[in-house]
Amino acid sequence: MKGAVAAGHPATAEAAVWALEEGGNAFDAALAGLCAACVAEPVLTSLGGGGFLLAHQGGGRNTLYDFFVQTPLHKRPGSELDFSPILADFGAAQQEFHIGMGSIATPGTIKGLFQVHADLGTLPMREIVKPAVDFARTGILVNRLQAYIFSIVAPIYLSTRDARRIYSSRQVDASLVVDGENFRQPELADTLELLAIEGEQVFYQGEMGSELLTACESGGGYLQKADLYGYQVVKREPLDYHCWNARILTNPPPASGGSLIRFAHALLEPHDLGDFGSAKHLTLLSEVLRQTNLARMENRQNESAGSRDILHPETINRFRAALAGHPVNSRGTTHISIVDGQGNAASLSLSNGEGSGYVLPGAGIMLNNMLGEEDLNPGGFHRWDTDVRVSSMMAPTLAIDHNRVIATGSGGSNRLRTAILQTLNNLYYFGMDAREAVDSPRLHVEQDLLSIEPGFPESAVDEVCAGYMSHNRWAEKNLFFGGTHTVVHDACGFSGAGDPRRDGVFLSI
């Protein structure tokens, strides 16, 4: 077998599998999936956003490619900015985002595409982009999930004329594309072909970049020539630790999601979790998530003072002590996981925020709104430091033990770290296979609000909810709780699961 893929859309997975069938490796497949995701999952990712790829080469080398967004080099007065709030409605929860030209950070996805290809790819770039080009030209049938995601953030994709021209339904008046509609993006197809021919410079130093810079200058954005010219992909050593007989590799600082997963594991590991779904399990897990949130808030406050980081042993021990005193017995992102038959593994997380509303004219690229996300701006909007890599919750993750390689990760804003944590727990502590580990119900704690999916025993849910003044019992599983698309390679071959919360797809060849 050549490999396996788990992703958030059939077209994304099919593009990755096509690359494997053409003789490419896991990294070629990841890049083909990246391009296809920009076509098929347009709210969740874009060539105008950023991301991370965690690469495990069959020979044992591990590299984290950070091509997430960068804050601009220069600020401008708030009165000159195009920056406004919108409300995303998840049904059982709402979240405010900010959009406009003033929300655009320096994008890194195109740089990341070409850097990973130069380092690890084997197929020509024209082959890498081919499936995505075909999908963009002929069209993608919008599925239920993508239509739902469009409905959540409709104010963004209806906010500008260019966005309405691309994303409006041809079937339903005053609506974005709907379930079952054929969605074509010929401008994006042309852009992908142009990039494959001319390279990344056409965006960062060429005509497309010039168009973006002119729009930012006149329309209330931050980006200037030096921002695009100076952007670089950063290669990092992964955050590497052991838990429950597995070696876990994940996204290191300055991204925060991997450190928070590591912190939560450090609190959990000394404990007996009990049976899956028991009151003991749910109460302990919810309290670990609560303590992790407290540590996260404390860490934010202390960063500027140069205090110890969240993974310092004294910090972990202090929060372990707090956990020990608790009676444990009684929040747009997509992800692609790939493992090939040569032992290479790629865990790729991508985001465009929710999109700024600005579409690069003639290119079909929606630019990110990362400077408008509260999660990424804990100090307040427009108070970010200039020219720094934005921190992210995204945590592409690999787990390696004596006979398995596992690639996983998730979308889901603040919820993605708890989704990954629980999937790893299910695989290693509770001994579940990939499908069961991904499908099992989840919970999440944020600012003392417990959110919990159906599927746990009611008596256990009643007991854990009694410890929270605010709790939200969801009526069904929802993309709010992430989407841990997961691939496992062991002596028996490939297995895995696309997360049903995000219409995930698993394919192997």
RALIN-V183340 format. One record per residue. N is the residue number from 1. D_CENTER is the distance of its C-alpha to the mean C-alpha in Angstrom with 2 decimals. Layout:
# RALIN-V183340
<<N,D_CENTER> <N,D_CENTER>>
This chain:
# RALIN-V183340
<<1,27.75> <2,25.54> <3,22.14> <4,19.55> <5,16.20> <6,13.81> <7,11.51> <8,10.88> <9,14.04> <10,17.44> <11,17.64> <12,14.51> <13,15.98> <14,19.45> <15,18.75> <16,17.51> <17,20.54> <18,22.79> <19,21.99> <20,22.91> <21,26.03> <22,27.01> <23,27.18> <24,23.92> <25,22.07> <26,18.58> <27,17.44> <28,19.23> <29,17.60> <30,14.04> <31,15.14> <32,16.89> <33,13.89> <34,11.93> <35,15.01> <36,15.43> <37,12.01> <38,13.04> <39,16.14> <40,15.30> <41,12.08> <42,13.19> <43,11.93> <44,8.22> <45,8.65> <46,11.88> <47,14.08> <48,14.42> <49,11.03> <50,9.47> <51,7.32> <52,8.45> <53,10.54> <54,12.44> <55,15.75> <56,18.53> <57,21.72> <58,24.38> <59,26.74> <60,24.69> <61,23.08> <62,19.55> <63,17.69> <64,14.41> <65,13.93> <66,12.57> <67,12.46> <68,10.62> <69,12.90> <70,16.33> <71,18.58> <72,21.72> <73,24.93> <74,27.03> <75,27.09> <76,29.35> <77,31.09> <78,29.23> <79,31.97> <80,30.96> <81,27.29> <82,25.84> <83,23.57> <84,23.64> <85,21.96> <86,20.85> <87,20.22> <88,17.52> <89,19.26> <90,17.55> <91,21.10> <92,21.34> <93,19.44> <94,19.08> <95,17.00> <96,18.26> <97,16.56> <98,18.57> <99,18.94> <100,21.50> <101,22.27> <102,22.20> <103,18.49> <104,17.61> <105,16.56> <106,17.38> <107,14.89> <108,14.10> <109,12.63> <110,16.25> <111,17.40> <112,14.77> <113,15.82> <114,19.41> <115,19.22> <116,17.67> <117,20.15> <118,22.99> <119,22.38> <120,21.49> <121,22.00> <122,25.23> <123,25.23> <124,26.26> <125,23.67> <126,25.63> <127,24.93> <128,21.19> <129,20.92> <130,23.62> <131,21.84> <132,19.58> <133,22.81> <134,24.62> <135,22.10> <136,22.12> <137,25.93> <138,26.89> <139,24.24> <140,21.66> <141,22.82> <142,20.56> <143,19.79> <144,19.94> <145,16.27> <146,15.68> <147,18.93> <148,17.93> <149,14.74> <150,17.11> <151,19.56> <152,17.35> <153,16.83> <154,20.14> <155,21.61> <156,19.25> <157,19.95> <158,23.62> <159,24.00> <160,25.29> <161,27.71> <162,25.65> <163,22.65> <164,25.15> <165,26.82> <166,23.79> <167,22.03> <168,25.18> <169,26.61> <170,29.75> <171,30.81> <172,30.40> <173,31.69> <174,29.62> <175,26.46> <176,23.24> <177,23.02> <178,23.70> <179,23.27> <180,25.25> <181,25.67> <182,25.55> <183,23.17> <184,24.29> <185,22.96> <186,25.83> <187,25.04> <188,21.58> <189,23.43> <190,25.91> <191,23.35> <192,21.73> <193,25.29> <194,26.31> <195,23.52> <196,24.55> <197,28.13> <198,28.02> <199,24.93> <200,22.48> <201,25.46> <202,25.96> <203,22.93> <204,23.28> <205,27.09> <206,28.34> <207,28.94> <208,25.44> <209,24.83> <210,28.28> <211,27.53> <212,24.46> <213,26.50> <214,29.44> <215,27.42> <216,25.97> <217,29.50> <218,31.19> <219,28.56> <220,27.43> <221,24.55> <222,24.24> <223,23.57> <224,26.58> <225,27.62> <226,27.06> <227,23.37> <228,22.75> <229,25.44> <230,24.29> <231,20.57> <232,19.93> <233,17.28> <234,17.60> <235,18.08> <236,17.83> <237,19.13> <238,16.55> <239,17.09> <240,19.52> <241,21.22> <242,23.08> <243,22.93> <244,25.01> <245,26.23> <246,22.89> <247,21.57> <248,17.95> <249,16.05> <250,12.82> <251,11.43> <252,14.58> <253,15.58> <254,15.31> <255,11.69> <256,12.40> <257,10.11> <258,11.96> <259,15.23> <260,14.92> <261,14.43> <262,17.39> <263,19.34> <264,19.06> <265,20.20> <266,23.03> <267,24.20> <268,23.99> <269,25.55> <270,29.15> <271,29.29> <272,30.35> <273,27.73> <274,30.32> <275,29.73> <276,26.42> <277,26.49> <278,29.59> <279,30.26> <280,30.16> <281,26.69> <282,25.20> <283,27.11> <284,26.20> <285,22.48> <286,22.49> <287,24.52> <288,22.32> <289,19.36> <290,21.84> <291,23.06> <292,19.61> <293,19.15> <294,22.60> <295,21.92> <296,18.79> <297,21.06> <298,23.86> <299,21.88> <300,20.88> <301,24.57> <302,25.81> <303,23.66> <304,26.09> <305,29.02> <306,28.00> <307,28.09> <308,26.93> <309,23.23> <310,21.61> <311,22.26> <312,25.92> <313,28.16> <314,30.07> <315,27.04> <316,25.94> <317,29.59> <318,30.05> <319,27.23> <320,28.44> <321,31.81> <322,30.52> <323,28.91> <324,32.20> <325,34.03> <326,32.12> <327,33.76> <328,31.11> <329,33.48> <330,34.36> <331,11.43> <332,7.04> <333,3.72> <334,4.65> <335,5.58> <336,9.15> <337,11.62> <338,15.10> <339,18.32> <340,21.56> <341,25.18> <342,25.80> <343,23.52> <344,20.73> <345,17.18> <346,13.90> <347,10.46> <348,8.05> <349,4.34> <350,4.82> <351,5.49> <352,9.08> <353,9.21> <354,11.55> <355,13.91> <356,17.07> <357,19.55> <358,20.92> <359,21.12> <360,22.63> <361,26.03> <362,26.82> <363,23.49> <364,21.40> <365,18.40> <366,16.88> <367,16.13> <368,13.41> <369,14.43> <370,12.74> <371,16.26> <372,16.53> <373,13.85> <374,15.78> <375,13.05> <376,13.02> <377,16.78> <378,18.42> <379,21.73> <380,22.07> <381,21.48> <382,23.14> <383,23.88> <384,21.35> <385,22.94> <386,23.42> <387,22.07> <388,19.48> <389,15.95> <390,13.80> <391,12.39> <392,8.78> <393,7.65> <394,4.81> <395,7.22> <396,7.81> <397,11.18> <398,14.59> <399,17.65> <400,21.10> <401,24.41> <402,27.90> <403,27.30> <404,23.64> <405,20.46> <406,17.31> <407,13.83> <408,11.04> <409,7.50> <410,5.56> <411,3.93> <412,6.65> <413,7.31> <414,10.10> <415,10.31> <416,7.47> <417,9.84> <418,12.74> <419,11.51> <420,11.10> <421,14.36> <422,16.19> <423,15.36> <424,16.68> <425,19.58> <426,20.40> <427,20.54> <428,22.54> <429,24.44> <430,25.20> <431,25.54> <432,23.73> <433,22.94> <434,19.45> <435,20.11> <436,21.53> <437,18.93> <438,16.11> <439,18.49> <440,20.03> <441,19.77> <442,17.71> <443,18.41> <444,16.82> <445,18.83> <446,18.31> <447,21.40> <448,23.74> <449,22.49> <450,22.02> <451,20.05> <452,20.90> <453,20.59> <454,23.83> <455,25.05> <456,26.16> <457,29.96> <458,31.20> <459,33.39> <460,30.57> <461,28.44> <462,31.54> <463,32.03> <464,28.58> <465,28.54> <466,31.95> <467,30.45> <468,28.40> <469,30.10> <470,27.08> <471,25.36> <472,23.75> <473,24.48> <474,22.34> <475,24.51> <476,22.00> <477,18.62> <478,15.94> <479,12.30> <480,12.60> <481,12.42> <482,9.02> <483,9.10> <484,9.85> <485,10.97> <486,13.48> <487,16.31> <488,19.45> <489,22.24> <490,25.53> <491,29.24> <492,29.22> <493,26.73> <494,23.27> <495,21.82> <496,18.51> <497,16.84> <498,14.37> <499,13.44> <500,15.99> <501,14.24> <502,12.13> <503,15.07> <504,13.71> <505,16.10> <506,17.57> <507,20.06> <508,22.31> <509,25.20>>
